[in-house]
Amino acid sequence: MLFNSLPFLTSFLLFFSFYCFLSKKWQNVALLLYGFYFYSYWNWKMSLLLVISILFNFYIGKFLSQRKKIEDRKRILIFGIVLNLIILGFFKYTLFLVDLVVDIANVFSHSISIWRPEILLPVGISFYTFHNISYLVEIAKQNIAPSDNLVTFSVYDIFFPLLLAGPIERPNSLLPQLESNRKITREGIYKGFSIFLWGIFLKTAIADPLAKFVDAALNQSGALPDGILWIVAPSFAFQVYADFSGYSNCARGLAYVMGFNLMNNFHRPFFASSPVEFWQRWHISLSSWLRDYVYIPLGGNRKGFLRQNINILLVWILGGLWHGATYGYLLWGIYLGFCIIVYNVIKKYFLESIPGKFNFTLKMIGIFFTFFSFSFGLLLFRVHNYKELIAYLNNILSIGTLTSDWFFVFLYFLPILIFDLWQEQIKTSETDWQLHNKPIVFWLSFSILFLIFSLISPFAKQEFFYFQF
């Protein structure tokens, strides 16, 4: 079910009209029931897998907390993580492994045919799998106590605003909110509704039209016009940003309305001046998850510069495969790792020796290279074979004459750039429309903005980009 759909809006308003008057206990019950309805709307059969995941992790968590010896907790933790990954691996990576075996055989001139089962990828499985792994790890480290209430833990796993595409909320943040009383306030409703509307605007008025442009440009028959990827790549970057941050804003806005506070998943990433800073601003819940549960356990930066960069590469290979089971996503993960490694080397042997008076110039250069390295890297999502990869590289290196018709897409960048620049200047850590002192200005400005872009945008609903992960 899409946030920007009539079934969701009508069902949520009905749900919320009852939710406001319930006690904490019955609010959690209502959240559980609505969460299953929300998820089952896509495919009710996959709700059974979610139930199995909830029950398994709930009881493994309780069993973990009862073990006194570190060795016992470690064995149980490994068992829990492995089983979660087996479920994720079966649904997400089985077909990729089958294709990999076939491709390797073809390389050695051994043509083989392997049966490819039809496996439906459950929406959001990558998100709720990482959600559950962090729950078990924090219990094993004795940072949190396991949930004693199955309903509460079920809501932690099926909390509908973040169920399909995150953010990957930590258990020590979300569980205490589920276990305590929540207040529905006018300020929370105003703030939540404004963030939700901004998310819907990003999705429907920015991301969807840009998606149509990117698809039309990359799927056209024949060779791409020379140099067109210098426009398509930034458009794809803004499309993914508007789409994914739009979903995150919708999720956070709905949570605010219901009395919850979710983490901010994006922090103006296109103002980052290095790949390292970029991943501190983009998909923060994933990058921080990989840092805490993969990078640091591998040794982080504690074992020398070489080992640090090897760890970075391993982390981003995993990050690429988390996004998708294709060669393109694998290459994307390797590419991201190398971008960070190259930056680390340049910083260590060059940037640290440059006088401070050049900081602003270096920052502007860094923003340019960081943005375009990320934008061109996203094109790996669309690569299906090495011929397409070579064609994309040749196009990037070529210079052609582009018609002015292509440049209309830059109009869709403006609302994001203007808003993020404003937020950067007021140095806020999350979306802030300053409703507390300028509510009329907000509603008037937003209404005009939405009207303009609704009129120039094709009216067609599309799934959020990150649903596929």
N, C-alpha and C positions, 0 to 999 in steps of 0.2 A: 504494500500500500504506500503510495507516494504522499508526502506531506502536502504537495501542491495538487491535491485531488479532492473532489467533492465528497467521496466516501469517507476520507479521513477527517476533513473539516467538520462534517455533520456528526460523525460518530464521536469525535473528540469533544465537541461542544456538549453533546449529550452526556458523555462520561464525566466531564469536568463539572457539569451542573450538579451531579450527585457527589462527586469527589470532595467538593468544598465543605460539605456538611458531615463528613464521616470522621470518626476517630482514627488515630494512627493505625490501629490494628486493621480496621476495615478499609482504610485507604490503601494499605498494602495488598489486601485481598483484591480490591478493585484494580490496582495496578497490575496484579498478576493476571487477572481475567482479561483485562483489556490488552495486555501484552501478548497473550496467546491469540486473541482475536486479530490483533495487528499483524502478527507473524503468519498466522494461518491463512490470512487473506491472500497471501502469495501462493502457498502450497501447504495444506493442512498436514500432509504426510510427513513433511520435514519437521513439523512440530514434535513428532514422536522422537526424532533424533535429539532435539533440544531437551526434551524431558529426560531422556537417558543421560545426556551430558549433565544436566542439573543434579539428578539423583546420584550419579557416580561421584561428582566433585564434592557434593555436600557430605556424603558419608566418608569419602577419602580424607576430607578436611578434618572431620571429627576424629577419625582414626589416627591421623597424623598428630593431632594435639595430645593424644593419650600416650604417645611414646616419649619416654624420658631420655633415652640414649640418642645421641646425635646420629650414630650409625644407623639406628632403626628408622629415625625420621628421614634420613637421606635415602634409604632403600625405598621407603614408601613414596617419597617425593618423586624419585626417578620413575617408579611404576606409574604414578599418576600422570606425570608429564608425558611419558612414552605412550600411554593409552590415549591421551588427548591428541597427541601428534599422529598416532595411527589412524584415528577417526578422520582428522583433517587430511592426512596424506591419502587415504583411500578415496575420498570424495574429490580432492583437488588435484592430486598428482598421479593417479593411476594411469590415466590416458597419456599424460606426458611421458611417463616411463615406458609405456608401450611404444609410443612414437620414437623415443630415444633408441630403444633396442632395434627397431626397424631401420632407423637412419644409420646406426653404427654398422649394422649388417650390410647395408647398401654400400657403405664406404669401402668395404672389403669384397665387394662384388658378390655378395651372397644375398640374393633376393629372397626374402621370407615374408610370409603373411601371418599376422597374429590377429586373433579375434579381438575387436575393440568393443568392450561392453558399453552400454548406454548408462552413463552415470550423471545424474542431475546434481549440480553443485548447489548446496544449500546457501541461500543468501545470508551473508554476515558470518559464515562459519569461521573465517580467519579472525574476526574480531572477538567473537565469544570464546574461541579457543584460547587466545592470548589472555583474555579476561580471566578465564579459569586457571590458567597456569600461574598468573601473578597471585591469585588467591591462595593456591597451594604453597607457593614459594614463601609468601609472607607468613603463613602459618608455620611452615617448617623452620623459618628463622625466628619464630616466636615474637614477631612484630605485631601480630594481631591474634585475637582468639577466634576460633571458628564460630560461624553462626550457629546458634542453637535452635533456630526456628526455620523450618523448611520453607515456609511462605516467604520470609524475609530474604533468604538466600535465593529463592527462585526469582524474586523481583530483581535482586542484584544481577542475575543472569539474563533476565528477560525484560529489563527496564526499557520500554519501547522507544523512547527518544534516541537512545544510542545503540539499540540492538543491531541494526542493519549496517551501519557504517561508522560506528564510534561517536565520540572519542573513546579510547580504551581506558575507561576510568579505573583507578586503583581501588582495591578493596578497603584500604584504610581511609579512603575519602567517601566512597558511596555507601558502604555498609553502616557507618555511624549515622548518616542522614536517614537511612531507612529504619534504624532502630530508635530514633528520637522523634519527638513531636515536631510537626512542621506547621508553619503559619502561612496562610494565604493572605498576602497583603496587597493593597492597591499599588504600592510602589513596585512590588514584584511582578504584578500583572502588567503594569505599564512597561517596565523594563523588558520583561520576557516577550511581550507582544511586539515591541519595537525590534528586538533582535530577530524574532521569528519572521517578521515582515521583510527585514533586510535580507535574510536568508532566502526567502521565496523570490524576492526581486533578483538576487544574484543568480538563482537557478533559472527562472523563467525568462528574464529579460536580458541576461548576459550569457549564461552558459549555453542554453539551448540554441540560440541563434549562432553563436560561435561554433558549436558542434556541427551545425548544418554546413557552415562555411568550410571547416576543416575537412569534414567528410567529402564534400564536393570537390575540394582541391586535391585530396590525396587519392580519391577513388575514380578520378576521371580516366578515361581511356587514353592511351598514348603517353608520350613523355611529358613530364611536368615542365611548365615554362621555366626558363633559366632564372635561378635565384629566387623562385617563389617561396622556398622554405624559410627565407628570412622574414616573410610575413606569416606563413602558416605556423611555424614553430612558436613564435610569441602568442599567436592566437590560440594555439592548443594549450599553452601554459596558462593563459588567462581563462580559458574554458574550464580546465581542470580545477584551477583555483576558485573560480566562481561557483562551480558545481560542488566541490567538496567542502569549501568553507561555508557555502550556502547551506548544505546539509548540517554541518556542525553548528551553525548559527540557529537553524531551526530546532535542533536538538536542545541546545542550551536555552533557547527562548522558552520552549515548552517546559523544560525543567524548572526555570525560574517561576513560571506561572504556577506550577504545582508545589513550590516551596523548596526546590532543590537547587544546588549550585554545582554545575559541571565544569571541568577544566576547559580553559580556552585552548583550542587545537591549532589556531593560527595566530601569528603575531606579525602582520605586515611583512611576509617573507620576501617580497620583491624589493625591499629596501636593504636586504642583507648584502654585505660587502665581501663575503667569502662563503665557500661551500659549507664550512663548519658552522658559521653563523646562520646560514640558510636552514640547516636542519635543526637549529634551535628555535626556528620560527615557523617551520612548515611541518604539518602533521606531528605536532609536538608529542602527542600521546604515544605514537608509534616509535619515534626516534628516542624518546626517553625510556620507553619500554625496552628497546633493543640495547640501549646503553646500560640499564640497570640489571637486565636479566641475561644478557649475552656478552656484551663488551667487557664489563667489569669482571664477571666470572672468568673470562678468558685471560685476564691479566691487565686489561685496560692499558694505561701508559706507565705501568709500574715496572716493566721489564725491558726498558730501553726503547729507543726510537724505532728500530727495525721491527721489533715485536709489536709495538703499538700500531704500526701501519699494516702489518699482517692481520692483526685483530680487526682493524677497521675494514679491510677488504673482506674478511670472512663475515663480518656483521652485515655488510651491504649486499653480499651475495645472498644471504638469508633474507634480507629486506626485499631484494628483487623478487625472489621466489615466493615470498609471502604475498606479494601483489598479484602474481599470476604464474601459472605453470606453462610457460612458453619460452622458446629461445630468446625472444625479444625481452622479456622480463628478466631473464638470467643475465643477458648482456647489459641491461639497464642497471642491475645491481652491481655488476663488475665496473661499469662506467662510473657510477656514483662513488664507489670506493676509490677508484683511481683519481677522480677529481679531488677528493679530500686529501689523498696521499700527495698528489702534486702540490696542492696548496700548502700542506705541512712542510714539504721540502723547501718550497720557495720562501715560506715564512721563516724557517729556521736558518737558512743560509743567505737570505737576501733582505727580506722586509724588516727584520729586527735591527738591521744596521742603518736604515734610512732615517735621516733627521726628522724630527716631529713636525717641522714646518710643511712637510709634504703630505701630512695625514689626510687632509681634505681631498687632495688630488688622487691619492691612492684609494680613498674610500669611493670616489666616483668611478674610478677605473674598475675597482672591485665589484661594485654594483652591476656595472655593464657586463663584465665577464661572467659573474655568478648567474645573472638572469639568463644570458644566452646559452651558457653551458647547460643549465637546467632545461631550458626550452628545447634545445636541439636533442638533449638526452631523452626527452619525452617521446620523440619520434620513434624511439626503439620499441615503444608499445605497439606501433603500427607495422613493424617489420616482420614479414613472414618467411623470408628467405634471404640468402646472401646477395642475390641480384638486386633486391629492393634496397638493401643496405648500401650497396655500391652506388645505386642510382641516387639515393638521398645524399650521400657524401659528395658526389659530383655536382649535384644541384646546389649544395651549400657553397661549394668552391667556385661556382660559376656566377657571372654577372650578366643579367639580362635587362631588357626594357620592359618594365611592368606598367600596365595601364592604370589610370587613376581609379578604375572601378575596384581594384583590389584593396585600396586604402580605406574604404568605408569601414572596414572592420575595426580600425583604430578608435572609432567612435565608441565602441563597446568597452574599450579599456578605461575611458575617462572616469566613469563613476567610481570604479575601484581605486584608481590612482589618486583621485581627489580626496575620497574618503580616507584612504590609508595615509595619505600625506597629512591630512588634518589630525588623524589619530596619532601619528608619529610626532607631530608638533606639540600636542597636549600631553604626550608621554603617558598615555593610558595603557594599562596592561590588558584590557579587554574592550570589546565594542562598547562605546559610550556615546549615546546620542544627546546627553545632557538634558534629559527630559525634565529633570528637577527644576531647571530654571528657564527652559525655552520649549515648552510643550507645543505651543501653537506653531512656532517656526518649524519644528520637526514635522508635524502632521501636514502642514501646507507644503513644505519642500518635498517630503516623501511622496505625497499624492501627485504632485506635478511630475516628479521624476518617474514614478511608476506609470503614469498615464502616457508620457512621451515614449517610453521604451515598450510599453504594451502595444502602442500603435504601430511601431516600426518593426516589431518582432513577429515572426511566424507563430501562430497560436497552435502549439503542439506540445503535449507533455512527453517527456523522456525520462527514463529511469536515471537516478543519480549515478554518476560515473563510478563511484566506489562501491556500489552494490555488488559489482562483479567479484570483489575481493573477499 
